[in-house]
Amino acid sequence: MKDLSIEDLDARFMAEAIKEARKAAQKGEVPVGCVIVCQGEVISRGHNLREGKNDPTAHAEIIAIRKAASRLKNWRLAGCTLYATIEPCPMCAGAIVLSRIDRVVYAVEDEKAGAVKSLYTLLEDKRLNHQVAEVVKGVREEEVRTLMRSFFKILRKKQV
């Protein structure tokens, strides 16, 4: 993997986040997936589990952050990159800042709840004690859009 460009690595790790999103969809959850990478290795994974756990905090990013901190035995995740299929919400963006993650990569903006670029810019807010060094958006965007559209189309049919 050392010979791959950062763009190729981002696409590869986003594919892992998409696998997590598909797991969520199979469980009837909104298909959001997340992986955290440290030193070129996936150290944690998460997908939405809000419905199944009846837990409003069971977002993919929160689950992955908790697992990463547990694995590293450190709440500081400096040097890590978080890959999420959807732009993190305010809660998840807050957790990203608090965990000191250095880099965030996401596929699709969330115009209704996005806290990275769409509605808020929490990851770069200078008033906070940490800012994410780099944010990359749009990695495998069309693949994630298709997954989301398909999920909600099926959901709407079930509700009719």
ZIMO-V976939 format. One record per residue. RES is the residue in three letters. SS is DSSP state (@ for helix, = for strand, . for the rest). PSI is psi in radians with two decimals (NA if undefined). Layout:
res=RES ss=SS psi=PSI
res=RES ss=SS psi=PSI
//
This chain:
res=MET ss=. psi=-0.23
res=LYS ss=. psi=-0.42
res=ASP ss=. psi=-0.11
res=LEU ss=. psi=2.55
res=SER ss=. psi=2.86
res=ILE ss=@ psi=-0.61
res=GLU ss=@ psi=-0.72
res=ASP ss=@ psi=-0.72
res=LEU ss=@ psi=-0.76
res=ASP ss=@ psi=-0.76
res=ALA ss=@ psi=-0.70
res=ARG ss=@ psi=-0.80
res=PHE ss=@ psi=-0.54
res=MET ss=@ psi=-0.59
res=ALA ss=@ psi=-0.61
res=GLU ss=@ psi=-0.69
res=ALA ss=@ psi=-0.65
res=ILE ss=@ psi=-0.64
res=LYS ss=@ psi=-0.72
res=GLU ss=@ psi=-0.70
res=ALA ss=@ psi=-0.68
res=ARG ss=@ psi=-0.63
res=LYS ss=@ psi=-0.74
res=ALA ss=@ psi=-0.80
res=ALA ss=@ psi=-0.69
res=GLN ss=@ psi=-0.43
res=LYS ss=. psi=0.06
res=GLY ss=. psi=0.22
res=GLU ss=. psi=2.69
res=VAL ss=. psi=2.25
res=PRO ss=. psi=1.41
res=VAL ss=. psi=2.30
res=GLY ss== psi=2.76
res=CYS ss== psi=2.49
res=VAL ss== psi=2.64
res=ILE ss== psi=2.31
res=VAL ss== psi=2.36
res=CYS ss== psi=2.25
res=GLN ss=. psi=0.75
res=GLY ss=. psi=0.14
res=GLU ss== psi=2.40
res=VAL ss== psi=2.08
res=ILE ss== psi=-0.25
res=SER ss== psi=2.78
res=ARG ss== psi=2.68
res=GLY ss== psi=2.68
res=HIS ss== psi=2.78
res=ASN ss=. psi=2.38
res=LEU ss=. psi=0.41
res=ARG ss=@ psi=-0.81
res=GLU ss=@ psi=-0.86
res=GLY ss=@ psi=-0.58
res=LYS ss=@ psi=-0.11
res=ASN ss=. psi=0.82
res=ASP ss=. psi=1.95
res=PRO ss=. psi=-0.26
res=THR ss=. psi=0.02
res=ALA ss=. psi=0.94
res=HIS ss=. psi=2.69
res=ALA ss=@ psi=-0.77
res=GLU ss=@ psi=-0.73
res=ILE ss=@ psi=-0.78
res=ILE ss=@ psi=-0.81
res=ALA ss=@ psi=-0.69
res=ILE ss=@ psi=-0.78
res=ARG ss=@ psi=-0.77
res=LYS ss=@ psi=-0.71
res=ALA ss=@ psi=-0.77
res=ALA ss=@ psi=-0.70
res=SER ss=@ psi=-0.78
res=ARG ss=@ psi=-0.73
res=LEU ss=@ psi=-0.16
res=LYS ss=. psi=0.76
res=ASN ss=. psi=2.26
res=TRP ss=. psi=-0.31
res=ARG ss=. psi=2.04
res=LEU ss=. psi=0.61
res=ALA ss=. psi=2.45
res=GLY ss=. psi=-0.05
res=CYS ss== psi=2.70
res=THR ss== psi=2.32
res=LEU ss== psi=2.24
res=TYR ss== psi=2.12
res=ALA ss== psi=2.50
res=THR ss== psi=-0.50
res=ILE ss== psi=2.58
res=GLU ss=. psi=2.24
res=PRO ss=. psi=2.52
res=CYS ss=. psi=3.08
res=PRO ss=@ psi=-0.73
res=MET ss=@ psi=-0.83
res=CYS ss=@ psi=-0.68
res=ALA ss=@ psi=-0.70
res=GLY ss=@ psi=-0.75
res=ALA ss=@ psi=-0.63
res=ILE ss=@ psi=-0.81
res=VAL ss=@ psi=-0.85
res=LEU ss=@ psi=-0.50
res=SER ss=. psi=-0.04
res=ARG ss=. psi=0.46
res=ILE ss=. psi=2.41
res=ASP ss=. psi=-0.52
res=ARG ss== psi=2.43
res=VAL ss== psi=2.31
res=VAL ss== psi=2.24
res=TYR ss== psi=2.80
res=ALA ss== psi=-0.94
res=VAL ss== psi=2.37
res=GLU ss=. psi=2.62
res=ASP ss=. psi=1.72
res=GLU ss=. psi=-0.25
res=LYS ss=. psi=-0.39
res=ALA ss=. psi=0.12
res=GLY ss=. psi=2.30
res=ALA ss=. psi=0.32
res=VAL ss=. psi=-0.82
res=LYS ss=. psi=-0.60
res=SER ss=. psi=-1.12
res=LEU ss=. psi=-0.71
res=TYR ss=. psi=2.88
res=THR ss=. psi=0.97
res=LEU ss=@ psi=-0.58
res=LEU ss=@ psi=-0.29
res=GLU ss=@ psi=0.21
res=ASP ss=. psi=2.00
res=LYS ss=. psi=-0.25
res=ARG ss=. psi=-0.30
res=LEU ss=. psi=2.86
res=ASN ss=. psi=-0.11
res=HIS ss=. psi=2.51
res=GLN ss=. psi=2.49
res=VAL ss=. psi=2.29
res=ALA ss=. psi=-0.62
res=GLU ss== psi=2.41
res=VAL ss== psi=2.29
res=VAL ss== psi=2.24
res=LYS ss== psi=2.74
res=GLY ss=. psi=0.13
res=VAL ss=. psi=2.09
res=ARG ss=. psi=0.63
res=GLU ss=@ psi=-0.84
res=GLU ss=@ psi=-0.65
res=GLU ss=@ psi=-0.75
res=VAL ss=@ psi=-0.71
res=ARG ss=@ psi=-0.76
res=THR ss=@ psi=-0.75
res=LEU ss=@ psi=-0.81
res=MET ss=@ psi=-0.81
res=ARG ss=@ psi=-0.75
res=SER ss=@ psi=-0.78
res=PHE ss=@ psi=-0.85
res=PHE ss=@ psi=-0.51
res=LYS ss=@ psi=-0.79
res=ILE ss=@ psi=-0.74
res=LEU ss=@ psi=-0.77
res=ARG ss=@ psi=-0.68
res=LYS ss=@ psi=-0.67
res=LYS ss=@ psi=-0.53
res=GLN ss=@ psi=-0.26
res=VAL ss=. psi=NA
//
